[in-house]
Amino acid sequence: MPKRIFDSQLRKVGNSYVITIPITLVKKFKLKPKKLLTLTLEDED
């Protein structure tokens, strides 16, 4: 099971859905615009 790093609420913007990433993680991983990220989701049922 992947480790939970942070929680974020899903928001609708136009025809898309977005999440925000805390600035601490942006700095830690040196994220830049257009950087490809992998998101892992697990069903909580």
PDB file as gemmi writes it, atoms N, CA and C in Angstrom:
CRYST1    1.000    1.000    1.000  90.00  90.00  90.00 P 1                      
ATOM      1  N   MET A   1       0.849  -1.174   0.000  1.00  0.00           N  
ATOM      2  CA  MET A   1       0.000   0.000   0.000  1.00  0.00           C  
ATOM      3  C   MET A   1       0.897   1.242   0.000  1.00  0.00           C  
ATOM      4  N   PRO A   2       0.641   2.198  -0.920  1.00  0.00           N  
ATOM      5  CA  PRO A   2       1.438   3.428  -0.939  1.00  0.00           C  
ATOM      6  C   PRO A   2       1.227   4.249   0.328  1.00  0.00           C  
ATOM      7  N   LYS A   3       2.257   4.960   0.726  1.00  0.00           N  
ATOM      8  CA  LYS A   3       2.182   5.830   1.897  1.00  0.00           C  
ATOM      9  C   LYS A   3       1.396   7.097   1.550  1.00  0.00           C  
ATOM     10  N   ARG A   4       0.510   7.498   2.443  1.00  0.00           N  
ATOM     11  CA  ARG A   4      -0.258   8.739   2.236  1.00  0.00           C  
ATOM     12  C   ARG A   4       0.660   9.915   2.527  1.00  0.00           C  
ATOM     13  N   ILE A   5       0.805  10.815   1.562  1.00  0.00           N  
ATOM     14  CA  ILE A   5       1.686  11.961   1.713  1.00  0.00           C  
ATOM     15  C   ILE A   5       0.893  13.205   2.098  1.00  0.00           C  
ATOM     16  N   PHE A   6      -0.248  13.416   1.473  1.00  0.00           N  
ATOM     17  CA  PHE A   6      -1.079  14.565   1.808  1.00  0.00           C  
ATOM     18  C   PHE A   6      -2.499  14.303   1.324  1.00  0.00           C  
ATOM     19  N   ASP A   7      -3.429  15.050   1.867  1.00  0.00           N  
ATOM     20  CA  ASP A   7      -4.826  14.980   1.443  1.00  0.00           C  
ATOM     21  C   ASP A   7      -5.166  16.257   0.690  1.00  0.00           C  
ATOM     22  N   SER A   8      -5.972  16.121  -0.349  1.00  0.00           N  
ATOM     23  CA  SER A   8      -6.366  17.278  -1.135  1.00  0.00           C  
ATOM     24  C   SER A   8      -7.775  17.055  -1.653  1.00  0.00           C  
ATOM     25  N   GLN A   9      -8.549  18.110  -1.693  1.00  0.00           N  
ATOM     26  CA  GLN A   9      -9.918  18.005  -2.189  1.00  0.00           C  
ATOM     27  C   GLN A   9      -9.946  18.197  -3.699  1.00  0.00           C  
ATOM     28  N   LEU A  10     -10.686  17.356  -4.384  1.00  0.00           N  
ATOM     29  CA  LEU A  10     -10.866  17.451  -5.827  1.00  0.00           C  
ATOM     30  C   LEU A  10     -11.797  18.614  -6.132  1.00  0.00           C  
ATOM     31  N   ARG A  11     -11.396  19.474  -7.088  1.00  0.00           N  
ATOM     32  CA  ARG A  11     -12.205  20.638  -7.457  1.00  0.00           C  
ATOM     33  C   ARG A  11     -12.479  20.613  -8.953  1.00  0.00           C  
ATOM     34  N   LYS A  12     -13.622  21.139  -9.350  1.00  0.00           N  
ATOM     35  CA  LYS A  12     -13.958  21.240 -10.767  1.00  0.00           C  
ATOM     36  C   LYS A  12     -13.582  22.632 -11.264  1.00  0.00           C  
ATOM     37  N   VAL A  13     -12.843  22.677 -12.364  1.00  0.00           N  
ATOM     38  CA  VAL A  13     -12.443  23.930 -13.000  1.00  0.00           C  
ATOM     39  C   VAL A  13     -12.746  23.778 -14.487  1.00  0.00           C  
ATOM     40  N   GLY A  14     -13.769  24.492 -14.956  1.00  0.00           N  
ATOM     41  CA  GLY A  14     -14.180  24.338 -16.352  1.00  0.00           C  
ATOM     42  C   GLY A  14     -14.666  22.918 -16.583  1.00  0.00           C  
ATOM     43  N   ASN A  15     -14.096  22.247 -17.590  1.00  0.00           N  
ATOM     44  CA  ASN A  15     -14.466  20.864 -17.896  1.00  0.00           C  
ATOM     45  C   ASN A  15     -13.507  19.855 -17.289  1.00  0.00           C  
ATOM     46  N   SER A  16     -12.633  20.302 -16.397  1.00  0.00           N  
ATOM     47  CA  SER A  16     -11.627  19.418 -15.799  1.00  0.00           C  
ATOM     48  C   SER A  16     -11.777  19.382 -14.286  1.00  0.00           C  
ATOM     49  N   TYR A  17     -11.111  18.419 -13.675  1.00  0.00           N  
ATOM     50  CA  TYR A  17     -11.024  18.327 -12.224  1.00  0.00           C  
ATOM     51  C   TYR A  17      -9.561  18.490 -11.843  1.00  0.00           C  
ATOM     52  N   VAL A  18      -9.306  19.197 -10.740  1.00  0.00           N  
ATOM     53  CA  VAL A  18      -7.933  19.477 -10.329  1.00  0.00           C  
ATOM     54  C   VAL A  18      -7.743  19.214  -8.837  1.00  0.00           C  
ATOM     55  N   ILE A  19      -6.499  18.944  -8.460  1.00  0.00           N  
ATOM     56  CA  ILE A  19      -6.096  18.906  -7.060  1.00  0.00           C  
ATOM     57  C   ILE A  19      -4.922  19.862  -6.919  1.00  0.00           C  
ATOM     58  N   THR A  20      -4.707  20.352  -5.718  1.00  0.00           N  
ATOM     59  CA  THR A  20      -3.554  21.206  -5.484  1.00  0.00           C  
ATOM     60  C   THR A  20      -2.504  20.422  -4.704  1.00  0.00           C  
ATOM     61  N   ILE A  21      -1.249  20.754  -4.943  1.00  0.00           N  
ATOM     62  CA  ILE A  21      -0.121  20.103  -4.282  1.00  0.00           C  
ATOM     63  C   ILE A  21       0.513  21.123  -3.343  1.00  0.00           C  
ATOM     64  N   PRO A  22       0.716  20.762  -2.089  1.00  0.00           N  
ATOM     65  CA  PRO A  22       1.310  21.707  -1.142  1.00  0.00           C  
ATOM     66  C   PRO A  22       2.695  22.186  -1.615  1.00  0.00           C  
ATOM     67  N   ILE A  23       2.998  23.445  -1.348  1.00  0.00           N  
ATOM     68  CA  ILE A  23       4.260  24.039  -1.779  1.00  0.00           C  
ATOM     69  C   ILE A  23       5.461  23.288  -1.205  1.00  0.00           C  
ATOM     70  N   THR A  24       5.299  22.705  -0.029  1.00  0.00           N  
ATOM     71  CA  THR A  24       6.409  21.945   0.554  1.00  0.00           C  
ATOM     72  C   THR A  24       6.814  20.771  -0.335  1.00  0.00           C  
ATOM     73  N   LEU A  25       5.828  20.106  -0.947  1.00  0.00           N  
ATOM     74  CA  LEU A  25       6.133  18.993  -1.852  1.00  0.00           C  
ATOM     75  C   LEU A  25       6.665  19.493  -3.193  1.00  0.00           C  
ATOM     76  N   VAL A  26       6.147  20.619  -3.653  1.00  0.00           N  
ATOM     77  CA  VAL A  26       6.647  21.205  -4.901  1.00  0.00           C  
ATOM     78  C   VAL A  26       8.137  21.492  -4.766  1.00  0.00           C  
ATOM     79  N   LYS A  27       8.525  22.076  -3.637  1.00  0.00           N  
ATOM     80  CA  LYS A  27       9.944  22.392  -3.403  1.00  0.00           C  
ATOM     81  C   LYS A  27      10.769  21.139  -3.176  1.00  0.00           C  
ATOM     82  N   LYS A  28      10.253  20.213  -2.367  1.00  0.00           N  
ATOM     83  CA  LYS A  28      10.995  18.992  -2.038  1.00  0.00           C  
ATOM     84  C   LYS A  28      11.351  18.198  -3.292  1.00  0.00           C  
ATOM     85  N   PHE A  29      10.394  18.070  -4.216  1.00  0.00           N  
ATOM     86  CA  PHE A  29      10.609  17.275  -5.421  1.00  0.00           C  
ATOM     87  C   PHE A  29      10.988  18.124  -6.637  1.00  0.00           C  
ATOM     88  N   LYS A  30      11.201  19.431  -6.396  1.00  0.00           N  
ATOM     89  CA  LYS A  30      11.613  20.352  -7.461  1.00  0.00           C  
ATOM     90  C   LYS A  30      10.674  20.269  -8.671  1.00  0.00           C  
ATOM     91  N   LEU A  31       9.377  20.332  -8.392  1.00  0.00           N  
ATOM     92  CA  LEU A  31       8.374  20.240  -9.445  1.00  0.00           C  
ATOM     93  C   LEU A  31       8.306  21.536 -10.238  1.00  0.00           C  
ATOM     94  N   LYS A  32       8.077  21.399 -11.516  1.00  0.00           N  
ATOM     95  CA  LYS A  32       7.964  22.535 -12.427  1.00  0.00           C  
ATOM     96  C   LYS A  32       6.691  22.365 -13.248  1.00  0.00           C  
ATOM     97  N   PRO A  33       6.154  23.453 -13.806  1.00  0.00           N  
ATOM     98  CA  PRO A  33       4.985  23.329 -14.687  1.00  0.00           C  
ATOM     99  C   PRO A  33       5.264  22.349 -15.825  1.00  0.00           C  
ATOM    100  N   LYS A  34       4.249  21.613 -16.206  1.00  0.00           N  
ATOM    101  CA  LYS A  34       4.288  20.604 -17.271  1.00  0.00           C  
ATOM    102  C   LYS A  34       5.060  19.343 -16.895  1.00  0.00           C  
ATOM    103  N   LYS A  35       5.496  19.227 -15.634  1.00  0.00           N  
ATOM    104  CA  LYS A  35       6.166  18.017 -15.158  1.00  0.00           C  
ATOM    105  C   LYS A  35       5.125  16.901 -15.096  1.00  0.00           C  
ATOM    106  N   LEU A  36       5.461  15.736 -15.613  1.00  0.00           N  
ATOM    107  CA  LEU A  36       4.555  14.589 -15.590  1.00  0.00           C  
ATOM    108  C   LEU A  36       4.595  13.937 -14.212  1.00  0.00           C  
ATOM    109  N   LEU A  37       3.416  13.780 -13.599  1.00  0.00           N  
ATOM    110  CA  LEU A  37       3.302  13.167 -12.281  1.00  0.00           C  
ATOM    111  C   LEU A  37       2.454  11.911 -12.379  1.00  0.00           C  
ATOM    112  N   THR A  38       2.699  10.971 -11.476  1.00  0.00           N  
ATOM    113  CA  THR A  38       1.882   9.770 -11.383  1.00  0.00           C  
ATOM    114  C   THR A  38       1.083   9.841 -10.092  1.00  0.00           C  
ATOM    115  N   LEU A  39      -0.213   9.657 -10.207  1.00  0.00           N  
ATOM    116  CA  LEU A  39      -1.112   9.707  -9.059  1.00  0.00           C  
ATOM    117  C   LEU A  39      -1.651   8.310  -8.817  1.00  0.00           C  
ATOM    118  N   THR A  40      -1.498   7.804  -7.587  1.00  0.00           N  
ATOM    119  CA  THR A  40      -2.012   6.489  -7.239  1.00  0.00           C  
ATOM    120  C   THR A  40      -3.204   6.658  -6.305  1.00  0.00           C  
ATOM    121  N   LEU A  41      -4.333   6.060  -6.678  1.00  0.00           N  
ATOM    122  CA  LEU A  41      -5.555   6.140  -5.875  1.00  0.00           C  
ATOM    123  C   LEU A  41      -5.940   4.756  -5.405  1.00  0.00           C  
ATOM    124  N   GLU A  42      -6.499   4.695  -4.215  1.00  0.00           N  
ATOM    125  CA  GLU A  42      -7.003   3.436  -3.689  1.00  0.00           C  
ATOM    126  C   GLU A  42      -8.439   3.611  -3.255  1.00  0.00           C  
ATOM    127  N   ASP A  43      -9.261   2.617  -3.498  1.00  0.00           N  
ATOM    128  CA  ASP A  43     -10.652   2.650  -3.070  1.00  0.00           C  
ATOM    129  C   ASP A  43     -10.697   2.430  -1.564  1.00  0.00           C  
ATOM    130  N   GLU A  44     -11.415   3.294  -0.847  1.00  0.00           N  
ATOM    131  CA  GLU A  44     -11.482   3.196   0.614  1.00  0.00           C  
ATOM    132  C   GLU A  44     -12.577   2.257   1.090  1.00  0.00           C  
ATOM    133  N   ASP A  45     -13.288   1.585   0.200  1.00  0.00           N  
ATOM    134  CA  ASP A  45     -14.373   0.673   0.607  1.00  0.00           C  
ATOM    135  C   ASP A  45     -13.846  -0.541   1.320  1.00  0.00           C  
TER     136      ASP A  45                                                      
END                                                                             
